């Protein structure tokens, strides 16, 4: 029964990993498709407008018309620069490399606060500790996804993002006071969407977890839990051996027997018996 149970558990774990891999591949393809669409729609239109503006300048002779056209071209270039910066930030937030996770999330929260014109409560002192690049990027993406969901669906009048260390866990909480939702119904409608399940899948790759609490007209709270680097290292280390109890009767008896047997075997293999007497010669 135990063997069958172990096989079943291993099979379930393998199936869960395969499902997670397929979902991540689908998410990557969706991200590439979104990026290609943005490049085609935004950058393509700006490049077409830039080309037409430069072509129109060639046929202008009036200095006023020329200056007006140049100003229009400059605005197009500035808009393209903003689009490139936003696309690069979407792919890889530069603040993570230069300022660290705490400052990057603070800047992200303040940006959404300005866009939505709502106050933000920020307490992220716990994010000042050391984190590897993969974990820091994952936490940033999950917080970014939570804030995006707030902007799209919550109609909140305020947001709060806090972080603290508790019981060898880094806990990040993203909370809003919006209209909320029924989390079970939301996930059952689109189980494969890159929303709540996507956040869980991201954190699962670095050993973390996400839970969501929400109710209609009562806001939404996203709880992010990530083991500390020390706990992850301890979990991956081999289990230490149990200490030997010197007073154990059976341990003492067995050791004494082994030592006695070893001495007996050594004497048996090293003892030299006397050579047999030589045969008598015939007279």
N, C-alpha and C positions, 0 to 999 in steps of 0.2 A: 504493500500500500504506500509506503514511504517513497519507494522508487518511482511508482507511477505519479505520485504527487509532484516530485522533483521534475520529472520530464514534462508534466503539464505546465508547471510554472516557467520552466525554461522556454517552452514553446510559446507561452503567452508573452514573455518578455521579448522574444525574437519577433513575433508578430507586431508588437507595439513599436519596436525599433524600425521595422520595415515601413509601417504606416507613417511614423514620424519622418523618415527619410523621404517618402513620396510627397508628403505635405510640404516639406522644406523645398524640394525640387520644384514643385508647383508654385510655391511662393516666390522662388527666385525667378521663374519664368514670367510670372505676373509682374514682378518688379522690373524686369528687363522690358516687357511690353509697355509698361507705364512710362519708363524712361524714354523708349523709342518714340512713343506717342508725343511726349512733351517736346523732345528734340524736333520732331517733324512739325508739330503744330506751332510751337512758340518760336523756336530758332529759325525754322523754315520761313515763317511769315516775316520775321524781322530781316532775314537775309534778302528775301525778295523785295521788301520795302527799301532796304539799303541799296540794292542794285538799281532800282528804279530812280531813287533819289540822286545817286551818282550819275546816272545816265542823263537825268534832267539838267544837272549842273553843266554838262558839256555844251548845251545849246543856249545857255543864258548869257546875255550880254549886259543886262542892267545890273549894276552893283547891288541895288537893294534886293532884287529878286535872288541874286546869288547869295547874299548874306542870309536871307530867309531860308533858302534851301539848305544851306550849310547848318543852320541851327536845327532844322528838322532832321538832318542826317545825324547830328550829334545826339539828339534825343533818342534816336533809334539805337545808336551804339551804347548809350547809357542803359537803356532798357535791356539790351542783350547782355550787358555786364551783370546786371542784377539777376537775370535769369540763369546765367552761368553760375553765379555765386550760390543761388538757391539750390540748383541741381547738384552742385558739388557738396553742399551742406547736407543734402538728402542722402547722398551716397556715403559720405564720411564726414561727420562733424569735425571741423578743424580745431575747435576749442578743446576737444578731448586730448589732442596731442600737445597743445600749447599751455592750457590752463588746468587741465584735469577734469575729473567727472563732476565734482561739486560745482565749479564755476560754469561748466557747460550746461548742466541742468538748470542752474539759476538763470542763466541767460535764456534758455529755452522757455522756462516758465514766464519770465518777464516779457518775452516776445509775444507769447499767447495772451498774457494779461493785457498788453497794449492793443493787440488786435481785437480782442473781445470787449475791451473797455470795462473790465471787471477787476476787483482787487485780488491779490494773490498773497497767501501766507506761506512763507518759505523758511524751513529750518532743516538745513542739510549739513550740519557740522559732522555727522557720522560718515559722510562721504569723503572726508579729507584723508582717510587712511589709505594704505596701499592696496591696489587692485590690479590684477593682470588686465591686459588690453582687451581680451575677449569678453571678460566679465563686465568691464566698464562699458564697452560698446553695447552689450546686451541690455544692461540696466538702462542706458540712455535710450535705446530704441523702444523698450517697453514703456518708459515714462512718456516718450514722444507719442507712441500709439495711444496711450491713455488720454493725453491732452488733446490729441486729434479727435478722439471720440467725444470728448467734452465739447469741443468746438462744433462738431457736426450735429450732435443729438441732444445735449443736456439742457441747453438754454439756462445755464447756471448764472447766478449773480455773484459768485465767488468761488475760488479754488484754493486748495491747500496741498502742498507737497512737503512731506517731512521724511526724515530718515533718522534711525537710531540703531545702536547695537544692543542686542539683548540675547542672552543665552547662546553665545557664539554664532548668532545669526545677524546679518545685516537686513534690516526691515525698512522698506520704502513704502510710503502710503501716499496715494494720490486720491484726493477727495473733492467732490463738488456738491453743491446744494441744488442741483437741477431737478428735472422732472423724473429721473430714474427710469428703470425698466424692470421687467421680469427676466432675470438672467437665464433661467431654464428655457423659457420660450424663445428667447433670442438665439441661444445656441442650437436649439432644435430646428429652427427655421433654416439656418445656414451653418451646418456643422463644419464645413471645410473652409469657411471664410478666414481670411488673415486678420482676425480681430482678437476676441478673447482666446480662442484656441491657438492663434498665432503667437500671442504673448506667452502662453504656457509652453509652447514648443520651443521658443527661443530660450527661455530660462531652463528648460529641461536639459539642454545641451551643456549648460555650465553648472548643473546640479541644483538649480533654484526651482521656485514654484510661485504660482500666482493664484490668488483667490479673489473673487469679486463678490461684494455684497451690494445689493441694490433693491429698491422697491419703488413702485410708482409714487411720484410726487415726494420722494424722500431722499433723492440724490443717489450717488454711486460712490463706492469706495473700493479702490484697487489696492490689495495688499501684496507686496512683492517681498519674498523671503529668499535670501541668498546666503549659503554657508560661508563663514569666514575662511580666509586662506589657511589658517592654522587647522581648522576643523577639516577642511578638504584634504590637507596633507595627512592628518591623522587618520582619516577614513581610508586613504589609499595605502597607508603603511601596513606592514604585516602585523598580526596580533602578537604581542609579546608573550613569551613563555610564562607559564605559571611558576611562581617561586616554589622551591623545594622546602618542605617542612622537615627540619632536622629531627623532630621528635616523633616522626611517624614510625610505628613499630615495623610495618611491612617493608617500608623503604630501607630501614636499617638492616633488617634481616636479609633482604635480597642482596644488598651491596656486600654484606659480610660473606654470603655464600659465593658470590661472583669472585671476590678476592681470593677466597680459599680455593675455589676451583682453578683459578688462574695460577696460583702457586703450585698446585698439584700437577697441572698440565706442563708447566715449565720444568719441574723436576723430572717428569716422565720423558720429555723430549731431549733433555740435556744429559740425562744419566747414561753413563757408559758402562755396560756390563763387561766383566772380565772375559778375555778371549779364551776359547776352549783350549784344553791342553793338547799339545802336539801328539800325534799318534806314535806309539812305541815302534822302534825299529826292530826288525828281526835280528837275532844273534847270528 
